[in-house]
């Protein structure tokens, strides 16, 4: 023979506070315990007044147009890592962050020597695939003296000259 147990009795057996609340009661707070840590600030939220409060390595960043308003932004290496498809350099040169919108990348370009697999090189350089150092912007040149490496080399199957590692010059 099976017996039916009503909800109130089941709640008592399980140690729950009521038949409508199946969660067990919270333990009494320890009077000497430290308060819980403050929650970090999520990406895209304001960090004005708490520049070290961003979650997961985010950076509290202010736009140069509104320097008194700061927002937590995720760090990135390329546009593909960003929801906005816009990974832009910080003005102080310490890294890159995902811009809130793609508008920040509309007029920006990647400088010579920087990765360009998912970015546009500035007009004085061209994106070059290299087995030596990856896909990077290479500065355009007309003569060896135009380059820090003193090597202005012709791209394979092209008429374009770019600054190259010295191993590409005779």
Secondary structure, 3 states (H helix, E strand, C coil): CCCCCCHHHHHHHHCEEECCEEEECCCCCCCCCCCCCCCCECCCCECCCCCCCECCCCEEEEECCEEEEEEEECECCCHHHCCCCCEEECCCCCCEEECCCCHHHHCCCECCCCECCCCCECCCEEEECCCCCCCEEEEECCCHHHCCCCCEEECCCCCCEEECCHHHCC
